[in-house]
Amino acid sequence: MKVTSRIQRVFTTTAYVWLAGVLFLLFIAGYVLYVSVWVLRYCQTRKKLLYGVSAALIFTGGAAYYLLFPLYGRHDHLTMVIPRGYTVNAIADTLYKKEIISSRQALVAWLRVSGIERRIQAGKFLFLTRSGVIAAASALNKPVPLDRSVTIPEGLTIEQIAEHIGKTFAIDTAEFVRLCRDTSFLKNLGLDPAQSAEGYLFPDTYRFNETACPAEMVRRMVGRFNEEWMTIDTAAAAGRKLTKREVVIVASIVEKEAILGAELPRIAGVFINRLRLGMTLGADPTVRYIFRKWNGPLYLSELKSTSLYNTRVYKGLPPGPICSPGRASLAATVSPAKTNELYFIAKWDGSGGHEFSVTYADHVRKKSAIQRNNELRLGEKEASCTN
């Protein structure tokens, strides 16, 4: 059934192209007839009429060949990108300047007569220089889609997202970052103009046009955040007296702290408990955000930073999010685990998990045990290397 349908489509398309060609030839024939009548009136004799008609036919045939068919000379491959919204006249003008066709008007007329004008899409097209109108029109009927996809992982900052997109799209990454802090642009997006888009560039897979600009990308990601936010139980956040921005800030810290998805609600519960009790959050990722230092140890001087993002020094929340959290982190912050735990520490055993504690004494004990286990593993590793 599919084969029959495909044959029918091919037959229909072929018939349509032939019909378009016949109509175009009839147009040429009409033009020739008109010229012939004019020559008849002018020449007034049969002999001169014969010469006149012959000359008209030769001139018309030569003109049609020159306008529609390949021209003499070297034929080089040329790839062109035609963006959305490009008019037929603009396309014809571009192809003429690139020496692909010899007449703008002939291409426009052929595209309209053949019906290709209505089917032209944005995309990449492969042409041959000096190939003529018919070949150019055929190439315009075979676009390569311009859309490409990019996946934004959870937990990236504005700068990291710009860099990540820049690996797939040829965008101005500096302009992307600038727009994320542009007051008028932020206001237009419905964000606080005194802040930035940090935390609101929702992690997801996006399809963008290859010619998309940074503004379009930022707008899409913020719009995607708003869509996801509408699906989260925000009433629960209101019950804990957390504003939308406060949820995003906490969720961004949870995103950076958690490795295992199963621990997201538990880690969120620890931070919510510490906020409720007026404790410092003591989150190293906020210190790393100050220095954009995502790997390696934090030095004592860095842990004593006077930046308001240093949650080891200042109580409450930092001034803003430290990355763009995913939906799971946002949902965990809105509906955290019900726990009395106030501390956690990474196990550092390769599992990505954490040890949780209710009291500081228990936290210190578990921290010491983890450090001893790490020292034992390092000692065993060094011994095996020397043997």
C-alpha positions as CSV (number, residue, x, y, z in Angstrom):
1,M,0.0,0.0,0.0
2,K,2.9,2.3,0.9
3,V,4.7,1.5,-2.4
4,T,1.5,2.3,-4.4
5,S,1.1,5.6,-2.6
6,R,4.7,6.5,-3.2
7,I,4.3,5.7,-7.0
8,Q,1.2,7.8,-7.1
9,R,3.0,10.8,-5.5
10,V,5.9,10.4,-7.9
11,F,3.5,10.2,-10.8
12,T,1.6,13.3,-9.6
13,T,4.8,15.3,-9.0
14,T,6.1,14.3,-12.5
15,A,2.8,15.2,-14.1
16,Y,2.7,18.5,-12.3
17,V,6.3,19.4,-13.4
18,W,5.4,18.5,-17.1
19,L,2.3,20.5,-16.9
20,A,4.2,23.5,-15.6
21,G,6.7,23.0,-18.4
22,V,3.9,22.9,-21.0
23,L,2.4,26.1,-19.6
24,F,5.7,27.8,-19.7
25,L,6.2,26.7,-23.4
26,L,2.7,27.9,-24.2
27,F,3.7,31.3,-22.7
28,I,6.8,31.3,-24.9
29,A,4.7,30.3,-27.9
30,G,2.3,33.1,-27.3
31,Y,5.1,35.5,-27.1
32,V,6.5,34.2,-30.4
33,L,3.0,34.5,-32.0
34,Y,2.7,38.1,-30.8
35,V,6.1,38.9,-32.2
36,S,5.2,37.2,-35.5
37,V,2.0,39.2,-35.9
38,W,3.9,42.4,-35.2
39,V,6.6,41.4,-37.8
40,L,3.8,40.5,-40.3
41,R,2.3,44.0,-40.0
42,Y,5.7,45.6,-40.3
43,C,7.2,43.6,-43.2
44,Q,4.0,43.4,-45.4
45,T,5.6,40.8,-47.7
46,R,5.8,37.0,-47.4
47,K,9.5,36.9,-48.0
48,K,10.3,39.4,-45.3
49,L,7.7,37.7,-43.1
50,L,9.6,34.4,-43.4
51,Y,12.9,36.1,-42.5
52,G,11.2,38.0,-39.6
53,V,9.5,34.9,-38.1
54,S,12.8,32.9,-38.4
55,A,14.7,35.7,-36.7
56,A,12.1,35.9,-34.0
57,L,12.2,32.2,-33.4
58,I,16.0,32.1,-33.3
59,F,16.0,35.1,-30.9
60,T,13.3,33.6,-28.7
61,G,15.0,30.2,-28.6
62,G,18.4,31.7,-27.9
63,A,16.9,33.9,-25.1
64,A,15.0,31.0,-23.6
65,Y,18.1,28.8,-23.6
66,Y,20.2,31.6,-22.1
67,L,17.7,32.3,-19.4
68,L,16.7,28.8,-18.4
69,F,19.5,26.4,-19.2
70,P,23.2,26.0,-18.2
71,L,25.7,28.6,-19.3
72,Y,29.1,28.1,-20.8
73,G,32.0,28.0,-18.3
74,R,33.2,26.2,-15.2
75,H,30.6,24.8,-13.0
76,D,31.5,24.8,-9.3
77,H,29.6,23.5,-6.3
78,L,28.2,26.1,-4.1
79,T,26.4,25.6,-0.7
80,M,24.0,28.4,0.4
81,V,21.8,28.9,3.4
82,I,18.4,30.4,2.9
83,P,16.8,31.6,6.2
84,R,13.1,31.6,7.0
85,G,11.2,34.5,5.6
86,Y,13.4,35.0,2.6
87,T,11.4,36.2,-0.4
88,V,11.5,34.7,-3.9
89,N,12.9,38.0,-5.2
90,A,15.7,38.0,-2.6
91,I,16.5,34.4,-3.5
92,A,16.7,35.3,-7.2
93,D,18.9,38.3,-6.5
94,T,21.3,36.2,-4.4
95,L,21.5,33.4,-7.0
96,Y,22.1,36.0,-9.7
97,K,25.0,37.6,-7.8
98,K,26.5,34.2,-7.2
99,E,26.4,33.6,-11.0
100,I,24.1,30.6,-10.7
101,I,21.4,32.1,-13.0
102,S,21.6,34.7,-15.7
103,S,18.2,36.3,-15.1
104,R,16.4,37.2,-11.8
105,Q,13.1,37.7,-13.6
106,A,13.3,34.3,-15.4
107,L,13.8,32.5,-12.1
108,V,11.0,34.2,-10.4
109,A,8.6,33.5,-13.3
110,W,9.7,29.8,-13.5
111,L,9.3,29.4,-9.7
112,R,5.7,30.8,-9.9
113,V,4.7,28.9,-13.0
114,S,6.1,25.6,-11.7
115,G,4.6,26.1,-8.2
116,I,8.0,25.6,-6.5
117,E,7.6,29.1,-5.0
118,R,5.0,27.7,-2.6
119,R,7.2,24.8,-1.5
120,I,10.5,26.7,-0.8
121,Q,11.6,26.1,2.8
122,A,14.5,27.4,4.9
123,G,17.5,25.2,4.7
124,K,20.9,24.5,3.0
125,F,20.9,24.1,-0.7
126,L,23.5,22.8,-3.1
127,F,23.9,24.7,-6.4
128,L,26.2,24.6,-9.4
129,T,27.4,28.0,-10.7
130,R,26.1,28.8,-14.2
131,S,23.6,26.0,-14.0
132,G,20.7,28.1,-15.1
133,V,17.1,28.7,-14.0
134,I,15.7,25.2,-14.3
135,A,18.6,23.5,-12.4
136,A,18.5,26.2,-9.7
137,A,14.7,25.8,-9.3
138,S,15.2,22.0,-8.9
139,A,17.9,22.6,-6.2
140,L,15.5,24.9,-4.3
141,N,13.0,22.0,-4.2
142,K,15.5,19.9,-2.2
143,P,16.3,21.7,1.1
144,V,18.4,20.3,4.0
145,P,16.7,21.3,7.3
146,L,18.5,24.0,9.3
147,D,17.3,22.9,12.7
148,R,19.9,21.3,15.0
149,S,19.6,20.0,18.5
150,V,21.6,20.8,21.7
151,T,21.2,19.3,25.1
152,I,21.8,21.5,28.1
153,P,22.7,19.4,31.2
154,E,21.5,20.3,34.7
155,G,23.8,22.4,36.9
156,L,25.5,24.7,34.4
157,T,26.1,28.4,34.9
158,I,25.3,31.0,32.3
159,E,28.9,31.0,31.0
160,Q,29.0,27.2,30.8
161,I,25.7,27.1,28.9
162,A,27.0,29.7,26.4
163,E,30.2,27.7,25.9
164,H,28.2,24.4,25.6
165,I,25.9,25.9,22.9
166,G,28.9,27.4,21.2
167,K,30.1,23.9,20.4
168,T,27.1,23.2,18.3
169,F,26.0,26.6,17.0
170,A,28.2,29.5,15.7
171,I,26.9,32.1,18.1
172,D,28.5,35.0,19.9
173,T,28.9,33.5,23.4
174,A,29.8,36.9,24.8
175,E,26.5,38.3,23.5
176,F,24.7,35.3,25.1
177,V,26.2,36.1,28.5
178,R,25.6,39.8,28.1
179,L,21.9,39.3,27.3
180,C,21.5,37.1,30.5
181,R,22.5,40.2,32.5
182,D,20.9,42.9,30.3
183,T,18.3,44.7,32.5
184,S,15.9,45.7,29.7
185,F,16.1,42.2,28.1
186,L,15.5,40.5,31.5
187,K,12.5,42.8,32.1
188,N,11.1,41.7,28.8
189,L,11.4,38.1,29.8
190,G,9.6,38.7,33.1
191,L,12.7,38.3,35.2
192,D,14.0,40.7,37.9
193,P,16.1,43.3,35.9
194,A,18.3,43.8,39.0
195,Q,19.4,40.1,38.9
196,S,20.3,37.8,35.9
197,A,19.0,34.8,34.0
198,E,21.1,32.5,36.2
199,G,19.0,29.6,37.3
200,Y,16.3,30.2,34.7
201,L,17.9,28.7,31.6
202,F,16.1,25.4,31.9
203,P,18.2,22.3,31.2
204,D,16.6,20.4,28.3
205,T,17.1,19.3,24.7
206,Y,16.4,22.2,22.3
207,R,16.1,22.4,18.5
208,F,17.2,25.7,17.2
209,N,17.5,27.0,13.6
210,E,21.1,27.1,12.6
211,T,20.9,30.8,12.2
212,A,19.2,31.4,15.6
213,C,20.6,34.3,17.6
214,P,21.5,34.3,21.3
215,A,18.4,36.3,22.2
216,E,16.1,33.7,20.7
217,M,17.9,30.9,22.6
218,V,17.8,32.7,26.0
219,R,14.1,33.4,25.4
220,R,13.3,29.8,24.6
221,M,15.1,28.5,27.7
222,V,13.5,30.9,30.0
223,G,10.1,30.1,28.5
224,R,10.8,26.4,29.0
225,F,11.6,27.1,32.7
226,N,8.2,28.9,33.0
227,E,6.4,25.9,31.4
228,E,8.0,23.5,33.9
229,W,7.4,25.8,36.8
230,M,3.7,25.6,36.1
231,T,3.8,21.8,36.5
232,I,5.4,21.9,40.0
233,D,3.4,22.0,43.2
234,T,4.2,25.6,44.0
235,A,1.5,25.7,46.7
236,A,3.9,23.5,48.8
237,A,6.6,26.2,48.4
238,A,4.2,28.9,49.5
239,G,3.4,26.8,52.6
240,R,7.1,27.0,53.5
241,K,7.1,30.7,52.8
242,L,9.5,30.4,50.0
243,T,9.2,32.7,47.0
244,K,9.8,31.4,43.4
245,R,13.3,32.9,43.4
246,E,14.1,31.4,46.7
247,V,13.1,28.0,45.5
248,V,15.3,28.4,42.4
249,I,18.3,29.5,44.6
250,V,17.9,26.5,47.0
251,A,17.3,24.1,44.0
252,S,20.5,25.3,42.3
253,I,22.5,24.5,45.5
254,V,20.8,21.1,45.7
255,E,21.6,20.5,42.1
256,K,25.3,21.1,42.7
257,E,25.4,19.0,45.9
258,A,23.5,15.9,44.8
259,I,24.9,13.3,42.5
260,L,22.3,10.6,43.1
261,G,18.8,11.5,42.1
262,A,17.3,9.6,45.0
263,E,19.1,11.9,47.5
264,L,17.7,15.2,46.0
265,P,14.7,15.4,48.4
266,R,16.9,14.5,51.4
267,I,19.5,17.1,50.6
268,A,16.8,19.7,50.0
269,G,15.3,18.8,53.4
270,V,18.7,19.4,55.1
271,F,18.9,22.9,53.6
272,I,15.3,23.8,54.3
273,N,15.8,22.7,58.0
274,R,19.0,24.9,58.3
275,L,17.2,27.9,56.8
276,R,14.3,27.4,59.3
277,L,16.7,27.3,62.2
278,G,18.7,30.3,61.1
279,M,21.8,28.3,60.5
280,T,24.4,28.9,57.7
281,L,23.9,26.6,54.7
282,G,27.6,25.7,54.7
283,A,27.4,24.7,51.0
284,D,30.8,24.5,49.3
285,P,29.2,24.9,45.8
286,T,28.3,28.5,46.6
287,V,32.0,29.2,47.4
288,R,33.0,27.5,44.2
289,Y,30.6,29.8,42.3
290,I,32.4,32.8,43.6
291,F,35.7,31.7,42.0
292,R,34.2,29.6,39.2
293,K,36.3,26.8,40.6
294,W,34.4,23.6,40.0
295,N,37.1,21.1,40.7
296,G,39.9,20.6,43.2
297,P,40.1,21.5,46.9
298,L,38.9,24.8,48.3
299,Y,41.6,26.7,50.2
300,L,41.1,28.3,53.6
301,S,41.4,31.8,52.1
302,E,38.7,30.9,49.6
303,L,36.4,29.5,52.3
304,K,36.8,32.9,54.1
305,S,35.7,34.9,51.1
306,T,33.6,38.0,52.0
307,S,31.3,37.5,49.0
308,L,27.6,37.3,49.9
309,Y,27.6,34.0,48.0
310,N,29.8,32.4,50.8
311,T,27.2,30.4,52.7
312,R,29.9,29.2,55.1
313,V,30.1,32.8,56.4
314,Y,26.7,34.3,55.9
315,K,23.4,32.9,57.1
316,G,20.4,32.6,54.8
317,L,20.4,32.3,51.1
318,P,23.0,33.8,48.7
319,P,21.9,36.7,46.4
320,G,21.0,34.4,43.5
321,P,21.1,30.9,42.0
322,I,24.5,29.4,41.3
323,C,23.4,27.3,38.3
324,S,20.3,26.2,36.4
325,P,18.6,23.4,38.3
326,G,16.6,20.7,36.6
327,R,13.0,19.8,37.3
328,A,13.9,17.1,39.8
329,S,15.9,19.6,42.0
330,L,13.1,22.2,41.7
331,A,10.5,19.6,42.7
332,A,12.7,18.3,45.6
333,T,13.0,21.8,46.9
334,V,9.3,22.4,46.8
335,S,8.5,19.1,48.4
336,P,11.7,18.1,50.4
337,A,12.0,14.9,52.5
338,K,10.5,15.2,56.0
339,T,13.6,14.8,58.1
340,N,15.4,16.3,61.2
341,E,18.8,15.9,59.5
342,L,21.0,19.0,59.4
343,Y,24.3,17.7,58.1
344,F,25.6,15.5,55.2
345,I,29.0,14.6,53.8
346,A,30.1,12.9,50.6
347,K,31.2,9.2,51.1
348,W,34.0,9.6,48.5
349,D,33.8,5.9,47.8
350,G,32.8,6.4,44.1
351,S,29.1,5.8,44.8
352,G,28.2,9.5,44.7
353,G,26.2,9.0,47.9
354,H,26.3,11.0,51.2
355,E,26.2,10.2,54.9
356,F,23.5,12.2,56.7
357,S,23.4,13.2,60.4
358,V,21.0,14.9,62.8
359,T,23.6,16.2,65.3
360,Y,27.0,17.8,64.7
361,A,28.7,15.2,66.9
362,D,27.4,12.4,64.7
363,H,28.4,14.4,61.6
364,V,32.0,14.8,63.0
365,R,32.2,11.1,63.8
366,K,31.0,10.0,60.3
367,K,33.4,12.6,58.7
368,S,36.3,11.1,60.6
369,A,35.4,7.6,59.6
370,I,35.2,8.6,55.9
371,Q,38.6,10.3,56.1
372,R,40.1,7.1,57.7
373,N,38.6,4.9,55.0
374,N,40.0,7.2,52.3
375,E,43.4,7.1,53.9
376,L,43.3,3.3,54.1
377,R,42.3,3.1,50.4
378,L,45.1,5.4,49.4
379,G,47.6,3.4,51.4
380,E,46.5,0.2,49.8
381,K,46.6,1.7,46.4
382,E,50.2,3.0,47.0
383,A,51.3,-0.4,48.3
384,S,49.9,-2.2,45.3
385,C,51.7,0.2,43.0
386,T,55.1,-0.4,44.6
387,N,54.8,-4.2,44.6
